[in-house]
Structures are given as structure tokens and as C-alpha cells.
Amino acid sequence: MGETTPVRRRPGRLARLFARTHALLYRFGIGRLLVPRTLLLTTRGRRSGKPRVTPLVYEPEGDTFYVLSVGGTRADWYRNLLAQPEVTVRVGRRRLAAIATPVLDAHEKARILRLCVQRSAWGAERFYRIPRGASDEELLELALQRAVVAVRPRPS
């Protein structure tokens, strides 16, 4: 099993500008109105050590937030959390220290992909290339090609 391939190429300038603008609007309480179920993930740059903020769509389950990487394992935020899994998450007005770990089990990833399709079939198809009527076998096959991260509150 090789490296997880990205679903899309690295974001262009326009996409990066949108992400920065979305993060700024989120800080003013407007970002979640534009894209519901969005969190701000703050990682430490793996080379610079500087905080890096990325708005990401999440799937909640209990106290865990699952995020999928559109850029696969090549996304900067994904590579940053591999180097330093201690992150900060902002969901609405709530801010918490968390641990971000890649989900490696294919069956677990397939389950999360199913959640994405159930919540927004259009979004799952558009951004993650998950067909609307995907069977469990198809989701399991797609899970091998997708990068999924579990973000859990850091124990006190």
C-alpha cells in the first residue's frame, strides 16, 4: 500500500485566497454561515514552527471531528500535523487543544466517507470524488486512496 494519492492537485492562488478569507470571516463569526460544519485547524509549520490556520469541513462523531484532505497526504496542513500532532481547533466560538491522528484503517475510513455522502452527497461528489450511490465495496476501495484525520480533544 503506497502513499495516499491526492484527490485534487495543490490548491491554486485563488483557492488559497479563499481559504485565508474564509478563516478571517470565521474569526468574525461569519465563516460558519458561508460553509456550515467548518472548523479552523491550527497546526505548527513543520519547517517554520509558525502557526498555520486552515479552514476544513468536518464530520462530527461524539467528541471527534473527522476531516478529509482534498489534497491527500500532500496537503501542507496534513504534513504539518504528521510532524506535530498537537493542534488547536476552533469550532464556532469553542476553542480546544487537540491531537490529530491519521485514520489508517480502511474500514474506518470507508465509514467516514459514508458519513460524508449521507450529510452532503453533492459535496462528497464534488470535493472528494465519492459517487452518490457508492456501495460499501466501492467506499472501501476509495478509502485506500483518501487521507482522513481524526481530531480529538487533548486529555487534560
Kinemage of the C-alpha trace (Angstrom):
@kinemage 1
@onewidth
@group {chain A} dominant
@subgroup {mainchain}
@vectorlist {calphas} color= white
{ca met a 1} P 0.000 0.000 0.000
{ca gly a 2} L 1.658 3.204 -1.187
{ca glu a 3} L 1.122 6.810 -0.305
{ca thr a 4} L -2.433 8.090 -0.372
{ca thr a 5} L -2.949 9.921 -3.632
{ca pro a 6} L -4.442 13.394 -3.590
{ca val a 7} L -7.999 13.848 -4.739
{ca arg a 8} L -7.043 17.175 -6.305
{ca arg a 9} L -3.890 18.983 -7.208
{ca arg a 10} L -2.384 21.508 -4.811
{ca pro a 11} L -4.722 24.496 -4.460
{ca gly a 12} L -4.050 27.433 -6.735
{ca arg a 13} L -3.757 31.074 -5.711
{ca leu a 14} L -7.498 31.652 -5.854
{ca ala a 15} L -8.219 28.673 -3.601
{ca arg a 16} L -5.569 29.798 -1.098
{ca leu a 17} L -7.019 33.322 -1.116
{ca phe a 18} L -10.488 31.885 -0.491
{ca ala a 19} L -9.166 29.800 2.432
{ca arg a 20} L -7.478 32.835 4.002
{ca thr a 21} L -10.593 34.953 3.525
{ca his a 22} L -12.773 32.186 4.963
{ca ala a 23} L -10.522 31.889 8.018
{ca leu a 24} L -10.728 35.653 8.548
{ca leu a 25} L -14.525 35.688 8.199
{ca tyr a 26} L -14.716 32.723 10.575
{ca arg a 27} L -12.876 34.705 13.231
{ca phe a 28} L -15.550 37.404 12.951
{ca gly a 29} L -18.316 34.818 13.333
{ca ile a 30} L -19.416 34.873 9.685
{ca gly a 31} L -17.458 31.929 8.205
{ca arg a 32} L -19.760 29.202 9.518
{ca leu a 33} L -22.700 30.935 7.875
{ca leu a 34} L -20.991 30.567 4.490
{ca val a 35} L -19.900 26.946 4.949
{ca pro a 36} L -21.605 25.077 7.807
{ca arg a 37} L -19.664 22.343 9.634
{ca thr a 38} L -16.385 24.189 9.170
{ca leu a 39} L -13.641 24.282 11.762
{ca leu a 40} L -10.357 26.121 11.922
{ca leu a 41} L -7.406 23.794 12.386
{ca thr a 42} L -4.210 25.416 13.627
{ca thr a 43} L -1.067 23.381 13.047
{ca arg a 44} L 2.606 24.257 13.505
{ca gly a 45} L 4.599 24.611 10.303
{ca arg a 46} L 6.865 21.588 10.052
{ca arg a 47} L 9.809 23.761 8.962
{ca ser a 48} L 8.990 27.246 10.238
{ca gly a 49} L 7.295 26.321 13.512
{ca lys a 50} L 4.808 29.146 12.873
{ca pro a 51} L 1.085 28.603 13.456
{ca arg a 52} L -0.814 27.769 10.261
{ca val a 53} L -4.613 28.095 10.173
{ca thr a 54} L -6.685 26.061 7.728
{ca pro a 55} L -10.490 26.058 7.417
{ca leu a 56} L -11.745 22.495 6.926
{ca val a 57} L -15.143 20.856 6.603
{ca tyr a 58} L -15.615 18.219 9.284
{ca glu a 59} L -17.837 15.284 10.154
{ca pro a 60} L -18.621 15.220 13.887
{ca glu a 61} L -18.987 11.973 15.792
{ca gly a 62} L -19.080 12.142 19.569
{ca asp a 63} L -16.156 14.291 20.664
{ca thr a 64} L -14.188 13.516 17.473
{ca phe a 65} L -14.015 15.690 14.368
{ca tyr a 66} L -13.151 13.815 11.177
{ca val a 67} L -11.640 15.805 8.310
{ca leu a 68} L -10.793 14.636 4.801
{ca ser a 69} L -7.858 16.057 2.920
{ca val a 70} L -8.767 17.216 -0.577
{ca gly a 71} L -5.017 17.376 -1.260
{ca gly a 72} L -4.406 13.870 0.096
{ca thr a 73} L -1.211 13.335 2.053
{ca arg a 74} L 0.466 16.163 0.131
{ca ala a 75} L -1.635 18.902 1.735
{ca asp a 76} L 0.502 21.206 3.853
{ca trp a 77} L -1.808 21.033 6.879
{ca tyr a 78} L -1.725 17.216 6.720
{ca arg a 79} L 2.065 17.079 6.545
{ca asn a 80} L 2.295 19.638 9.377
{ca leu a 81} L 0.157 17.534 11.714
{ca leu a 82} L 2.214 14.432 10.922
{ca ala a 83} L 5.267 16.317 12.168
{ca gln a 84} L 3.424 17.787 15.172
{ca pro a 85} L 0.056 16.141 16.012
{ca glu a 86} L -0.760 18.603 18.803
{ca val a 87} L -3.138 21.108 17.193
{ca thr a 88} L -5.710 23.716 18.132
{ca val a 89} L -9.258 23.536 16.825
{ca arg a 90} L -11.873 26.251 16.720
{ca val a 91} L -15.454 25.170 16.164
{ca gly a 92} L -17.809 28.119 16.337
{ca arg a 93} L -16.807 30.028 19.458
{ca arg a 94} L -15.338 26.937 21.091
{ca arg a 95} L -11.558 26.583 21.042
{ca leu a 96} L -9.786 23.446 22.199
{ca ala a 97} L -6.400 21.808 22.280
{ca ala a 98} L -6.483 18.547 20.350
{ca ile a 99} L -4.485 15.649 18.962
{ca ala a 100} L -4.802 14.975 15.223
{ca thr a 101} L -4.058 11.472 14.010
{ca pro a 102} L -4.431 9.982 10.534
{ca val a 103} L -7.047 7.246 10.265
{ca leu a 104} L -5.231 4.257 8.796
{ca asp a 105} L -7.880 1.525 8.967
{ca ala a 106} L -9.612 1.267 5.567
{ca his a 107} L -12.936 0.147 7.084
{ca glu a 108} L -12.938 3.131 9.447
{ca lys a 109} L -12.140 5.488 6.550
{ca ala a 110} L -14.932 3.941 4.465
{ca arg a 111} L -17.350 4.557 7.342
{ca ile a 112} L -16.326 8.236 7.452
{ca leu a 113} L -16.713 8.506 3.668
{ca arg a 114} L -20.250 7.117 4.062
{ca leu a 115} L -20.949 9.845 6.664
{ca cys a 116} L -19.786 12.485 4.169
{ca val a 117} L -22.121 11.133 1.487
{ca gln a 118} L -25.054 10.976 3.919
{ca arg a 119} L -24.590 14.580 5.062
{ca ser a 120} L -23.917 16.085 1.640
{ca ala a 121} L -23.950 13.856 -1.417
{ca trp a 122} L -23.226 16.860 -3.640
{ca gly a 123} L -20.222 17.983 -1.555
{ca ala a 124} L -18.825 14.463 -1.269
{ca glu a 125} L -19.051 14.023 -5.016
{ca arg a 126} L -17.748 17.494 -5.894
{ca phe a 127} L -14.816 17.784 -3.492
{ca tyr a 128} L -13.861 14.218 -2.580
{ca arg a 129} L -14.893 12.406 -5.784
{ca ile a 130} L -17.160 10.000 -3.898
{ca pro a 131} L -20.055 8.851 -6.125
{ca arg a 132} L -23.526 9.448 -4.653
{ca gly a 133} L -24.637 5.819 -4.857
{ca ala a 134} L -21.315 4.250 -3.862
{ca ser a 135} L -21.603 0.733 -2.452
{ca asp a 136} L -19.736 -0.366 0.658
{ca glu a 137} L -17.182 -2.144 -1.556
{ca glu a 138} L -16.629 0.989 -3.630
{ca leu a 139} L -16.213 3.084 -0.478
{ca leu a 140} L -13.685 0.592 0.861
{ca glu a 141} L -11.714 0.865 -2.390
{ca leu a 142} L -11.902 4.690 -2.307
{ca ala a 143} L -10.813 4.678 1.350
{ca leu a 144} L -7.424 3.323 0.322
{ca gln a 145} L -6.909 6.482 -1.772
{ca arg a 146} L -8.163 9.070 0.718
{ca ala a 147} L -6.491 10.789 3.651
{ca val a 148} L -8.764 11.046 6.711
{ca val a 149} L -7.765 12.605 10.031
{ca ala a 150} L -9.379 12.174 13.453
{ca val a 151} L -9.108 15.270 15.639
{ca arg a 152} L -9.808 14.540 19.311
{ca pro a 153} L -9.643 16.844 22.356
{ca arg a 154} L -6.357 16.547 24.205
{ca pro a 155} L -6.758 14.792 27.566
{ca ser a 156} L -6.419 17.200 30.488
